[in-house]
Amino acid sequence: MIKEPVSKFVKIRCPKCRNEQITFGKSATKVNCLVCGKVLVEPTGGKSKIKARILEILD
């Protein structure tokens, strides 16, 4: 039996420019907005600290 991964991909929206991006829920690096450069996700060693609005959790 194969276990399903615990973390998912997350669709987020930048609070500054409203750009939508998809990121990993347990990101190991900072994720910046591709348009304005604002930091959207910071790693914490486990689940990431998301500094943007979560729109959808993808399977």
Order of alpha helices (4+ residues) and beta strands (2+ residues): beta-beta-beta-beta-beta-beta
